Amino acid sequence: MKVLIVDDEEMIRNVLREYVEFEGNEAYEASDGIQAVKMCRENDYDIILMDVMMPALDGFSAVKEIHKFKDIPVIMLSARGEEYDKLFGFEVGADDYVTKPFSPKEVMARIAAVTKRHKAGAAVSRDILKYEGLEIDMKGRNVYVDGEKLELTPKEYELLFYLVKNNGIALSREKLLSDVWGFDFYGDDRTVDTHIKMLRGSLKEYRKFIVTLRGMGYKFEA
């Protein structure tokens, strides 16, 4: 597995590199967001460990730029642990968020969890589903509204695909947090509501297929 470590602090890069390589993986380093974007254009990585506060280009902006051309899972690393920062990280496409100071062993466990979920999502059989003007290519990870391709965040894709695969089934917020974000995700129900709101905005009139179950959660009904 190829892991890209992005942090402006050399000591943190060295510690993470040591743990990544100890488990038999390949570690690559970038000291800022601009360098990370350039490396991702030129190479493929299985996961990125992305610091938030960096010179030249911050981690949030780097993730947004990288996801314009490649679907690579990302774990954000930050000394800022406020809920707002975490939610913003997920909105720009992060798969997990670890607050500094962190345990390198915890980071490695999170890498394993995120890559496992990412591979499971990529293994879904190729189904192209159509619901009126909404077209969903499950394996290709493409969504179209009236023929126009949507640009969703990785987490919006995962959330929509999970809802669609459970068409007609009531899903609690806790169930969505567990299955889409992972059992080890440190968040609350508002994370689900925020992403549902973003997803509905992207789906336009076909937002009607995502039904709110008052006091419980949501379901896809088409």
C-alpha positions as CSV (number, residue, x, y, z in Angstrom):
1,M,0.0,0.0,0.0
2,K,1.3,3.5,-0.9
3,V,0.7,6.1,1.7
4,L,1.3,9.8,1.1
5,I,2.2,11.7,4.3
6,V,1.6,15.5,4.0
7,D,2.8,17.7,6.9
8,D,5.0,20.7,7.2
9,E,6.6,19.3,10.4
10,E,9.4,17.0,9.5
11,M,9.3,15.3,12.9
12,I,5.7,14.2,12.4
13,R,6.4,13.0,8.8
14,N,9.3,10.9,10.2
15,V,7.3,9.3,12.9
16,L,4.4,8.4,10.6
17,R,6.9,7.1,7.9
18,E,8.4,4.8,10.5
19,Y,5.1,3.3,11.4
20,V,3.8,3.1,7.8
21,E,7.0,1.3,6.7
22,F,7.1,-0.9,9.7
23,E,3.8,-2.5,8.6
24,G,5.2,-3.2,5.2
25,N,3.8,-0.2,3.3
26,E,5.5,2.4,1.1
27,A,5.7,5.9,2.5
28,Y,6.0,9.1,0.5
29,E,6.3,12.6,1.9
30,A,5.1,16.1,0.9
31,S,5.8,19.2,3.1
32,D,2.9,21.3,1.8
33,G,-0.4,21.2,0.0
34,I,1.0,22.4,-3.4
35,Q,3.6,19.6,-3.4
36,A,0.9,17.1,-2.4
37,V,-1.3,18.1,-5.3
38,K,1.6,17.8,-7.8
39,M,2.6,14.4,-6.5
40,C,-1.0,13.1,-6.8
41,R,-1.2,14.3,-10.4
42,E,1.9,12.4,-11.2
43,N,1.5,9.3,-9.1
44,D,-1.2,7.0,-7.5
45,Y,-1.5,6.5,-3.8
46,D,-3.8,4.3,-1.7
47,I,-4.4,6.8,1.0
48,I,-3.3,10.3,2.1
49,L,-2.5,11.5,5.6
50,M,-3.1,15.3,5.2
51,D,-2.2,18.0,7.8
52,V,-4.7,20.9,7.9
53,M,-2.5,24.0,8.7
54,M,0.3,24.3,6.2
55,P,2.0,27.1,4.3
56,A,1.2,27.9,0.7
57,L,-1.9,25.7,0.4
58,D,-3.8,24.3,3.5
59,G,-4.9,20.7,3.8
60,F,-8.6,21.4,3.1
61,S,-7.9,23.2,-0.1
62,A,-5.4,20.5,-1.2
63,V,-8.0,17.8,-0.6
64,K,-10.6,19.7,-2.7
65,E,-8.1,20.1,-5.5
66,I,-6.9,16.4,-5.5
67,H,-10.5,15.1,-5.6
68,K,-11.1,17.0,-8.8
69,F,-9.0,14.5,-10.6
70,K,-8.5,11.4,-8.3
71,D,-10.5,9.5,-5.8
72,I,-8.1,8.9,-3.0
73,P,-9.2,8.3,0.6
74,V,-7.9,11.0,3.0
75,I,-7.4,11.2,6.7
76,M,-7.0,14.7,8.0
77,L,-4.5,15.5,10.8
78,S,-5.0,18.6,12.8
79,A,-4.4,20.3,16.1
80,R,-7.8,21.9,15.7
81,G,-10.3,19.5,17.1
82,E,-13.4,21.7,17.1
83,E,-16.5,20.2,15.6
84,Y,-16.8,22.9,13.0
85,D,-13.3,22.0,11.7
86,K,-14.1,18.3,11.6
87,L,-17.4,18.9,9.7
88,F,-15.7,21.1,7.2
89,G,-13.1,18.4,6.7
90,F,-15.8,15.9,5.8
91,E,-17.5,18.4,3.6
92,V,-14.4,18.8,1.4
93,G,-14.1,15.0,1.1
94,A,-12.1,13.7,4.0
95,D,-12.8,10.1,5.2
96,D,-11.6,10.5,8.7
97,Y,-10.2,13.2,11.0
98,V,-7.5,12.7,13.7
99,T,-6.7,15.4,16.2
100,K,-3.1,16.1,17.3
101,P,-1.4,15.0,19.4
102,F,-2.2,11.5,18.2
103,S,-1.0,8.0,18.7
104,P,0.7,6.6,15.6
105,K,-0.8,3.3,16.3
106,E,-4.3,4.9,16.3
107,V,-3.5,6.5,12.9
108,M,-2.4,3.1,11.5
109,A,-5.7,1.5,12.8
110,R,-7.7,4.3,11.1
111,I,-5.7,3.8,7.8
112,A,-6.7,0.1,7.9
113,A,-10.4,1.0,8.5
114,V,-10.6,3.7,5.9
115,T,-8.8,1.6,3.1
116,K,-11.0,-1.4,3.9
117,R,-14.2,0.7,3.5
118,H,-12.9,2.3,0.3
119,K,-12.0,-1.0,-1.3
120,A,-15.4,-2.5,-0.3
121,G,-17.1,0.4,-2.0
122,A,-15.0,0.0,-5.2
123,A,-15.9,-3.7,-5.3
124,V,-19.6,-3.1,-5.7
125,S,-20.9,-4.8,-8.9
126,R,-21.4,-2.4,-11.9
127,D,-25.0,-1.4,-11.7
128,I,-26.4,1.6,-13.6
129,L,-29.7,2.5,-11.8
130,K,-32.2,5.0,-13.2
131,Y,-34.9,6.8,-11.2
132,E,-36.6,9.2,-13.6
133,G,-33.9,11.8,-14.5
134,L,-31.5,10.5,-11.8
135,E,-28.9,8.0,-13.1
136,I,-26.4,6.3,-10.8
137,D,-23.4,4.3,-11.9
138,M,-22.5,2.4,-8.8
139,K,-19.1,1.1,-9.8
140,G,-18.1,4.0,-11.9
141,R,-19.0,6.3,-9.1
142,N,-20.8,8.6,-11.4
143,V,-24.1,10.4,-10.8
144,Y,-26.1,12.2,-13.4
145,V,-29.1,14.6,-13.0
146,D,-31.0,15.0,-16.3
147,G,-27.8,14.0,-18.2
148,E,-25.5,16.4,-16.3
149,K,-22.7,14.7,-14.3
150,L,-22.6,15.8,-10.7
151,E,-19.3,16.5,-8.8
152,L,-19.9,15.1,-5.3
153,T,-17.5,14.7,-2.5
154,P,-16.3,11.1,-1.8
155,K,-18.5,10.9,1.3
156,E,-21.6,12.2,-0.6
157,Y,-21.0,9.3,-3.1
158,E,-20.7,6.8,-0.3
159,L,-23.8,8.1,1.4
160,L,-25.9,8.1,-1.7
161,F,-24.8,4.7,-2.8
162,Y,-25.5,3.2,0.6
163,L,-29.0,4.8,0.6
164,V,-29.7,3.4,-2.9
165,K,-28.5,-0.1,-2.1
166,N,-30.9,0.0,0.8
167,N,-33.8,1.3,-1.2
168,G,-37.0,1.4,0.8
169,I,-35.3,0.5,4.1
170,A,-35.5,2.9,7.0
171,L,-32.0,3.8,8.2
172,S,-31.3,5.5,11.5
173,R,-28.7,8.2,11.8
174,E,-26.7,5.8,14.0
175,K,-26.8,3.1,11.4
176,L,-25.6,5.6,8.7
177,L,-22.8,6.8,10.9
178,S,-21.7,3.2,11.6
179,D,-21.9,1.9,8.1
180,V,-20.9,4.9,6.0
181,W,-18.4,6.7,8.3
182,G,-17.3,3.6,10.3
183,F,-17.7,2.4,13.8
184,D,-14.6,4.3,14.9
185,F,-15.8,7.7,13.7
186,Y,-15.9,10.3,16.3
187,G,-19.0,12.4,15.4
188,D,-22.7,12.8,16.0
189,D,-26.0,12.9,14.2
190,R,-25.4,16.4,12.9
191,T,-22.7,14.9,10.6
192,V,-25.3,12.8,8.8
193,D,-27.8,15.7,8.6
194,T,-25.1,18.0,7.1
195,H,-24.2,15.5,4.4
196,I,-27.8,14.8,3.6
197,K,-28.4,18.5,3.2
198,M,-25.4,18.8,0.8
199,L,-26.5,15.7,-1.1
200,R,-30.1,16.9,-1.5
201,G,-28.8,20.2,-2.9
202,S,-26.8,18.4,-5.5
203,L,-29.7,16.2,-6.6
204,K,-32.0,19.2,-7.2
205,E,-35.6,18.0,-7.9
206,Y,-34.6,14.4,-7.3
207,R,-33.9,15.2,-3.6
208,K,-37.5,13.9,-3.2
209,F,-36.1,10.4,-3.3
210,I,-34.3,10.9,0.1
211,V,-37.1,10.8,2.6
212,T,-36.7,12.2,6.2
213,L,-38.0,9.9,8.9
214,R,-38.8,12.3,11.7
215,G,-36.9,11.6,14.9
216,M,-35.1,8.6,13.3
217,G,-33.1,9.0,10.1
218,Y,-33.6,8.7,6.4
219,K,-34.4,6.3,3.6
220,F,-34.1,6.3,-0.2
221,E,-37.5,5.6,-1.7
222,A,-37.9,5.4,-5.5
